[in-house]
Amino acid sequence: MSSYHLAGQAAESPVIRWSAALSWSVLATYLMTWPSQGTPVGSLSVFFGGSELTDAIGHVVLCGVLVGLWYWALRGSMEFAVALGIAVAIGLVLGVVTEVAQIFVPSRGASLLDLLANMLGIGLAVGAVMISDAK
């Protein structure tokens, strides 16, 4: 049995799919709600440029991957439209809740740019899933 075949089997495992979606959700929530000054979140932001634009790009990536992973986890047990709808709902809720939560976090603040970036990431993920599913 080739290593490619084993990797394919592992990728089809519900445990792997759900673990990836849940782990990314925790990571995204941490990165979007933790204080930025003097923390790994702040260091990561500075590493990528520390500007509002680079932070917004980070939001696009976090939310896009989030929706993609949730779709992948859910698609193993439900129809395309239902899996995608739930994945998008998870992305929307997490994107909005974490942005609002930043109001209460020291050295953070809610940002319309970040909220729009979250939505863009979700939209890009939906597009990628639809293109991938059409093949």
C-alpha angles and dihedrals in degrees: 000000000000124000088240090059092049091049089051091051091050091050089055093053112112089216091058093045095049093042091053093048094046094044092050090048090055092046093048092048091049094048094046098045109030119101111267102211116087095354136103088258091060092045091051091050091050091047090058094045104281095239129129088249095053090045089051090051087053089054091051090053095043095050095039093052090043093057092042093052094045090050090050091049094047098040090069090070108024145042122281098254095045093047092047093045093052092045090052091047090052090050093048094048094046092044094051098038094049091048092051091044089059088072087072098043119094113247091011133092139181113267129195089209091056092046090051089047089053090053092047090053090051091049093049090050091051090051092048092049092048092049091046093048092049091061 
